[in-house]
Amino acid sequence: MPALAISPTNFVLLSAVLFFIGLFGALTRKNAIAVLMCIELMLNAVNINLIAFSRFVTPQLFTGQIFAIFVITVAAAEVGVGLAIIINIYRHRLSVNLDDFDWLKW
Amino acid sequence: MYHAWLIPLLPALAFACISLFTKQWKWLSATLSIGAMVSGFIIASFVVAGVLQHPELINHPLVYTIRWLSMPGFIVNVGIQLDPLSAMMLFMVTLIASLIQIYSLGYMRGEKGFSVFFAYMSLFGASMLLLVASANLLELFVAWEGVGVCSYLLIGFYNHKISARQAAKKAFITTRIGDTGLLLGLLALQLIFGTLSISSLSQQIPQYQNIPLLITVAVLFFLGPIGKSGQFPLHVWLPDAMEGPTPVSALIHAATMVIAGVYLVGRVLFMFHSVPPVMELVAWVGGFTAIFAATIAVTQREIKRILAYSTVSQIGYMMMALGVGSLTAGFFHLWTHAFFKALMFLGAGSVLTGLHHKADVWEMGGLIKKMPITAITFVIGGLAIAGIPPFAGFWSKGDILDATLASGHVALFVIGAFTAFLTALYIWRMIFLAFFGKENPENHPKESPAVMTIPLIILAVFATVGGLIGTPWGDLWGRYIHFGTYVAPVANWPLMIGDTLLGALGIFTAWVFYCKDEEKVKAKALAKQFNGLYTLLYNKYYIDEIYMWFNHTMVDGVGRLLYLFDIYVVDGIVNGFGAFTLAAGAGLRVFQTGRLQNYALVFFLGVLAVAVLLAFTGPQATLLLGGVR
């Protein structure tokens, strides 16, 4: 194995970094659209993990890849719904600031 | 004889037919009901003839059964048990019920619910006949309850009257107290012997060794007859039962219901006979009831009420006879009593019809001129119950006193003899007040129609000659109906003469006070002189009041206590749950901020906690999280 070959550790590290960037953004950003984007980031971090482990643990099978495709599909649907909700809220409130939205309160 | 099963079935069918189809057609309903009962009577006559031809039935009753239900360890065969006892009862019940139903045609004419009345009467008769013919104690218990239900329906027949409703309830609830004991006794018998068939019990019980247990069972068992037959202390319902139409009172007091208890005791006399202490109890309950009710009857004013207490007293006589071990005397009195008591009740009904339901004997008088048939038949009934030879009551009452003395119960004999005197006194007090003496100008009596007087005449014939089948000189009765070995009776002359004198003395006393003395000055003076005693007796020893007091203080008091318990403890617990949930919600909703990012943070921290837990404890931790493997 060449010295500069990419090891599973690199993949896991990359994915962890991506995931926490996404998480930090999702928890702290006030803009709803930014939060949606951060969630995409977290999902993609997971995708990297799935494909990497599939590649290194069971190279003959495509389980991880297929799962990643599923995740992408679901994420697309989720973003579609999420954006639709946000647009609707914007039409009523003229705002996409999450601090304004506490309607789920009792 | 093999068609005896039809006897209870026919009136039951008549009941079903009337209540389902023919309710609108009054006379058709009445015809059906009477027809069923009369056919039953004809079959019963053949049954009696058959029994008389087969004396072996005395010791080996004819039993034929079918399987009713069968479970592991619990098999019930129901059917008919024919022996002289049940044959006699079938005959007597069908005869009296037929006569009473015919009489009702006149008495109930124009009443609302004419058809319903006959439907109930049919069901009443069917229940009683099934009770009498039962081969199994469970079957008997079903019929027993059927009788109770019908008495409830019929006592409360005038259900627009509140007193009738209350009397019906009282009858049902009071007898129910006794029935509970009977049911427990039945269950105990089933548990001990594994059968409720009367014939197999009669073979097993005399061999049974555990006497204390058997005593308990027998006492429980005896509670049923105490309630049903109106024995002290559960007699209170019987005098109120006259709230129903008079034919119903006659049926209850003479042929059904109250004699069911006596019949049951006679039916299982083998059980009571195995436990002498319970026999003593039966005898003393009977004897005490006899004198207790007789003393009350002396002071009562309403004609039916006097007769009702008379019934209580006479049933006490029968119980006393059974208690001293004489099945013969007890049932002989049941037989004769049925005729003269039915006669007097129907006579009372005839009087009430004539006087537009004025019931106080003090307001009657001289009725014999306007209602001769009623009066004469009533007098025959009075002679019979007072024990004047050769009327029916003389023979049966003599038998009872004879049996009591022969078994060595001197105290009970004295009670019985004194009761015989009181019986003559109160019945003849009523007769003199109602039928003799000065006429009350307010009354305009007229004799009842033939449909009512003919049953009276037939019953009067039976009340006259009904006792002749059991005299010491031609003892047909005792040869067929007896317990253990048959002992031919011998004429006990001193007792017979004394007995007659007691009855005559009672009648004479009544005559002195209530007939010779036109204005009843002496009677009133006597009542005034013994005012306390008179009031006590007139108010029936305040037994009803004592029961009501008991109900109001004890039962209601316990009810109030339990109510408080319910309010504060049970409701407290239930409401406490609600309050706890509310408080918990109020506390927890602080965390419900409505901010999505807070939720996401908590969510993340939760996942983190799980991850940390897994990292430090290994795979076993998954068990804590719901056992995911």
Chai-1 contact restraints between the chains, C-beta under 6 A:
chainA,res_idxA,chainB,res_idxB,connection_type,confidence,min_distance_angstrom,max_distance_angstrom,comment,restraint_id
A,L27,B,Q597,contact,1.0,0.0,6.0,A-B,restraint_1
A,L27,B,A600,contact,1.0,0.0,6.0,A-B,restraint_2
A,L27,B,L601,contact,1.0,0.0,6.0,A-B,restraint_3
A,D102,B,G594,contact,1.0,0.0,6.0,A-B,restraint_4
A,D102,B,R595,contact,1.0,0.0,6.0,A-B,restraint_5
A,L104,B,G594,contact,1.0,0.0,6.0,A-B,restraint_6
A,K105,B,Q592,contact,1.0,0.0,6.0,A-B,restraint_7
A,K105,B,G594,contact,1.0,0.0,6.0,A-B,restraint_8
A,W106,B,R589,contact,1.0,0.0,6.0,A-B,restraint_9
A,W106,B,Q592,contact,1.0,0.0,6.0,A-B,restraint_10
